[in-house]
């Protein structure tokens, strides 16, 4: 089974709009490559520090190469990430 990947990191609140634009732009590129972008989402933690919110990327089922895709997204998001990206992989039971 392919893993589902969860990646979390912090960004500066002031960069939120630009970071989301970069994520959406990459989603558009992926859609043009026939990647099922509905399996790639980004979330923001509700109880997060408003000046340094925590975001989570979710790479769900249906992606042919979730690890390779995560590397592409990491490169696109690199200018916005504060600290480390934390990646965790899970497989369905």
N, CA and C of each residue as an Amber inpcrd file, in Angstrom:
protein
   279
   0.8300000  -1.1980000   0.0000000   0.0000000   0.0000000   0.0000000
   0.8630000   1.2450000   0.0000000   0.3740000   2.2290000  -0.7030000
   1.0920000   3.5000000  -0.7310000   0.8610000   4.2540000   0.5740000
   1.8840000   4.9300000   1.0460000   1.6950000   5.6860000   2.2890000
   0.8850000   6.9530000   2.0510000   0.2400000   7.3880000   3.1000000
  -0.3110000   8.7370000   3.1280000   0.7030000   9.5580000   3.9110000
   0.9560000  10.7500000   3.4460000   1.9980000  11.5730000   4.0490000
   1.3570000  12.8140000   4.6630000   1.8510000  13.1510000   5.8490000
   1.4070000  14.3390000   6.5690000   2.6500000  15.1510000   6.8960000
   2.6710000  16.4070000   6.4630000   3.8300000  17.2700000   6.6700000
   3.3450000  18.5370000   7.3600000   3.9810000  18.8600000   8.4920000
   3.5810000  20.0870000   9.1680000   4.7910000  20.9860000   9.3900000
   4.5260000  22.2800000   9.4330000   5.5650000  23.2940000   9.5660000
   4.9030000  24.6120000   9.9310000   5.7170000  25.5780000  10.2840000
   5.2120000  26.9130000  10.6170000   5.6120000  27.8960000   9.5170000
   4.7560000  28.8870000   9.3390000   5.0600000  29.9980000   8.4400000
   4.7430000  31.2920000   9.1780000   5.2800000  32.3850000   8.7050000
   4.9120000  33.6860000   9.2740000   3.5250000  34.0590000   8.7650000
   2.7100000  34.5890000   9.6430000   1.3510000  34.9870000   9.2570000
   1.3880000  35.9700000   8.0870000   2.3760000  36.8370000   8.0860000
   2.4880000  37.8190000   7.0080000   2.7350000  37.1580000   5.6500000
   3.2200000  35.9170000   5.6440000   3.4910000  35.1930000   4.4000000
   2.3490000  34.2740000   3.9860000   1.2840000  34.2240000   4.7700000
   0.2050000  33.2670000   4.5190000  -0.3860000  33.3780000   3.1180000
  -0.7080000  34.5750000   2.6930000  -1.3340000  34.7480000   1.3730000
  -0.3830000  34.3170000   0.2600000   0.8700000  34.7170000   0.3480000
   1.8410000  34.3400000  -0.6810000   2.0990000  32.8370000  -0.6700000
   2.1540000  32.2440000   0.5150000   2.3770000  30.8000000   0.6210000
   1.1980000  30.0320000   0.0220000  -0.0130000  30.4820000   0.3180000
  -1.1890000  29.8060000  -0.2290000  -1.2410000  29.9590000  -1.7470000
  -0.8680000  31.1090000  -2.2480000  -0.8030000  31.3230000  -3.6950000
   0.2070000  30.3640000  -4.3280000   1.3630000  30.2040000  -3.7140000
   2.3790000  29.2860000  -4.2380000   1.8650000  27.8470000  -4.2360000
   1.1670000  27.4600000  -3.1760000   0.6100000  26.1080000  -3.0910000
  -0.4360000  25.8950000  -4.1750000  -1.3350000  26.8550000  -4.3390000
  -2.3990000  26.7360000  -5.3490000  -1.8180000  26.7180000  -6.7640000
  -0.7770000  27.5030000  -6.9970000  -0.1320000  27.5250000  -8.3150000
   0.4480000  26.1510000  -8.6330000   1.0850000  25.5340000  -7.6470000
   1.6220000  24.1990000  -7.8620000   0.4930000  23.2020000  -8.1010000
  -0.6170000  23.3320000  -7.3840000  -1.7690000  22.4590000  -7.6300000
  -2.2520000  22.5780000  -9.0740000  -2.2750000  23.7920000  -9.6080000
  -2.6850000  23.9860000 -11.0030000  -1.7270000  23.2880000 -11.9590000
  -0.4370000  23.4040000 -11.6870000   0.5560000  22.7270000 -12.5280000
   0.3680000  21.2180000 -12.4670000   0.1180000  20.7090000 -11.2820000
  -0.0850000  19.2730000 -11.1130000  -1.3380000  18.8000000 -11.8290000
  -2.3910000  19.5930000 -11.7640000  -3.6320000  19.2330000 -12.4580000
  -3.3750000  19.1230000 -13.9580000  -2.5430000  20.0060000 -14.5010000
  -2.1980000  19.9480000 -15.9180000  -1.4030000  18.6940000 -16.2500000
  -0.7540000  18.1090000 -15.2440000   0.0060000  16.8650000 -15.4090000
  -0.8490000  15.6410000 -15.0710000  -2.1300000  15.8420000 -14.8820000
  -3.0890000  14.7720000 -14.5580000  -2.8610000  14.1430000 -13.1870000
  -2.2710000  14.9070000 -12.2620000  -2.1370000  14.4520000 -10.8800000
  -3.4570000  14.7460000 -10.1800000  -4.0260000  13.7960000  -9.4610000
  -5.3090000  14.0380000  -8.7810000  -5.1240000  14.9800000  -7.5840000
  -5.2660000  16.2690000  -7.8460000  -4.9720000  17.2550000  -6.7940000
  -5.9510000  17.2120000  -5.6370000  -7.0800000  16.5300000  -5.7950000
  -7.9910000  16.4050000  -4.6580000  -7.3480000  15.5870000  -3.5420000
  -6.2900000  14.8370000  -3.8490000  -5.5790000  14.0490000  -2.8490000
  -4.4660000  14.8500000  -2.1820000  -4.3010000  16.1050000  -2.5620000
  -3.2780000  16.9820000  -1.9870000  -3.9650000  18.1960000  -1.3830000
  -3.8670000  18.3070000  -0.0690000  -4.5300000  19.4200000   0.6190000
  -3.5580000  20.1130000   1.5530000  -3.8940000  21.3380000   1.9220000
  -3.1480000  22.0550000   2.9520000  -4.1600000  22.5590000   3.9790000
  -3.8000000  22.4160000   5.2450000  -4.6670000  22.8020000   6.3560000
  -3.9020000  23.7290000   7.2940000  -4.6360000  24.4910000   8.0960000
  -4.0200000  25.3100000   9.1360000  -4.5850000  24.8870000  10.4830000
  -3.7010000  24.6860000  11.4460000  -4.1460000  24.2700000  12.7800000
  -4.9850000  25.3740000  13.4110000  -6.1050000  25.0050000  13.9760000
  -7.0530000  25.9610000  14.5480000  -6.5090000  26.6900000  15.7660000
  -5.7930000  26.0130000  16.6190000  -5.3020000  26.6420000  17.8410000
  -3.8890000  27.1890000  17.6810000  -3.5110000  27.4370000  16.4570000
  -2.1430000  27.8480000  16.1540000  -1.8610000  29.2800000  16.5960000
  -0.6010000  29.5500000  16.8690000  -0.1200000  30.9080000  17.1660000
  -0.4510000  31.7850000  15.9570000  -1.1970000  32.8480000  16.1640000
  -1.6460000  33.6580000  15.0290000  -0.5030000  34.3540000  14.2950000
   0.6420000  34.5580000  14.9510000   1.7610000  35.1970000  14.2770000
   2.6530000  34.1850000  13.5430000   2.5520000  32.9120000  13.9310000
   3.3710000  31.8640000  13.3330000   2.5230000  30.5830000  13.2270000
   1.5190000  30.6050000  12.3330000   0.6030000  29.4710000  12.2560000
   1.2820000  28.1910000  11.7670000   0.6890000  27.0850000  12.1780000
   1.1460000  25.7660000  11.7310000   0.2790000  25.3080000  10.5740000
   0.9260000  24.9240000   9.4940000   0.2340000  24.3750000   8.3330000
   0.5380000  22.8960000   8.2370000  -0.3870000  22.1500000   7.6380000
  -0.1680000  20.7350000   7.3790000  -0.5720000  20.4120000   5.9470000
   0.3420000  19.7800000   5.2470000   0.0490000  19.2500000   3.9220000
  -0.3750000  17.7980000   4.1020000  -1.3990000  17.3960000   3.3730000
  -1.9020000  16.0270000   3.4350000  -1.8380000  15.4400000   2.0270000
  -1.1340000  14.3290000   1.9130000  -0.9890000  13.6090000   0.6520000
  -1.7690000  12.3180000   0.7990000  -2.9760000  12.3030000   0.2840000
  -3.8830000  11.1850000   0.4920000  -3.7600000  10.0910000  -0.5370000
  -4.6690000   9.1260000  -0.4560000  -4.6660000   8.0060000  -1.3990000
  -4.9280000   8.4820000  -2.8270000  -4.4250000   7.7310000  -3.7680000
  -4.6620000   8.0430000  -5.1750000  -3.5080000   8.7180000  -5.8670000
  -2.4660000   9.0570000  -5.1250000  -1.2920000   9.6820000  -5.7390000
  -0.3110000   8.5910000  -6.1540000   0.2140000   8.6830000  -7.3730000
   1.1460000   7.6700000  -7.8680000   2.4880000   7.7110000  -7.1540000
   2.9670000   8.8980000  -6.8320000   4.2800000   9.0500000  -6.2080000
   4.1890000  10.1160000  -5.1190000   3.5720000   9.8010000  -3.9720000
   3.4020000  10.8210000  -2.9430000   4.7160000  11.3580000  -2.3940000
   5.7530000  10.5180000  -2.3170000   7.0410000  10.9740000  -1.7950000
   7.6790000  11.9790000  -2.7680000   7.6470000  11.6680000  -4.0600000
   8.1810000  12.5960000  -5.0620000   7.3890000  13.8860000  -5.1140000
   6.0770000  13.7750000  -4.9760000   5.2260000  14.9600000  -4.9730000
   5.5200000  15.8330000  -3.7630000   5.7220000  15.2040000  -2.6180000
   6.0380000  15.9710000  -1.4110000   7.3300000  16.7590000  -1.5940000
   8.2980000  16.1770000  -2.2860000   9.5550000  16.8880000  -2.5470000
   9.3190000  18.1240000  -3.4170000   8.4320000  18.0110000  -4.4010000
   8.1070000  19.1680000  -5.2510000   7.4170000  20.2640000  -4.4480000
   6.4880000  19.8640000  -3.5980000   5.7860000  20.8540000  -2.7870000
   6.7590000  21.4910000  -1.7960000   7.6450000  20.7000000  -1.2140000
   8.6360000  21.2370000  -0.2750000   9.4740000  22.3270000  -0.9310000
   9.8610000  22.1100000  -2.1730000  10.6540000  23.1180000  -2.8850000
   9.8520000  24.3950000  -3.1080000   8.5740000  24.2540000  -3.4480000
   7.7270000  25.4320000  -3.6860000   7.4520000  26.2020000  -2.4010000
   7.3600000  25.4820000  -1.2760000   7.0260000  26.1230000  -0.0100000
   8.2540000  26.5830000   0.7770000   9.4390000  26.1790000   0.3620000
  10.6730000  26.4800000   1.0920000  10.8450000  27.9520000   1.4660000
  10.5000000  28.9050000   0.5830000  10.6970000  30.3080000   0.9690000
   9.8360000  30.7610000   2.1520000   8.8100000  30.0030000   2.4780000
   7.8610000  30.4230000   3.5080000   8.0090000  29.6760000   4.8340000
   8.6720000  28.5380000   4.8150000   8.7600000  27.6890000   6.0020000
   9.7210000  28.2790000   7.0240000   9.2540000  28.3350000   8.2670000
  10.0730000  28.7930000   9.3850000  10.4570000  27.5630000  10.2080000
  11.7200000  27.2380000  10.2360000  12.1530000  26.0360000  10.9460000
  12.1200000  24.8330000  10.0320000  11.7880000  23.6900000  10.6020000
  11.8170000  22.4300000   9.8620000  10.4410000  22.0120000   9.3700000
  10.4400000  21.2550000   8.2840000   9.2450000  20.5360000   7.8410000
   9.3000000  19.1740000   8.5250000   8.2020000  18.7750000   9.1130000
   8.1190000  17.4890000   9.8020000   7.2330000  16.5650000   8.9750000
   7.8030000  15.4670000   8.5020000   7.0690000  14.5430000   7.6380000
   6.8030000  13.2390000   8.3780000   5.5520000  12.8000000   8.2990000
   5.1670000  11.5260000   8.8900000   4.3880000  10.7360000   7.8340000
   4.6820000   9.4510000   7.7350000   4.0230000   8.5890000   6.7530000
   3.2150000   7.5260000   7.4810000   2.0040000   7.2960000   6.9770000
   1.1130000   6.2900000   7.5370000   0.5530000   5.4490000   6.3980000
   0.2360000   4.2000000   6.6880000  -0.4650000   3.3590000   5.7320000
  -1.7750000   2.9050000   6.3530000  -2.7460000   2.7080000   5.4980000
  -4.0710000   2.2890000   5.9650000  -4.0100000   0.8780000   6.5160000
  -4.8110000   0.6170000   7.5150000  -4.9140000  -0.7310000   8.0920000
  -6.0240000  -1.5060000   7.4250000
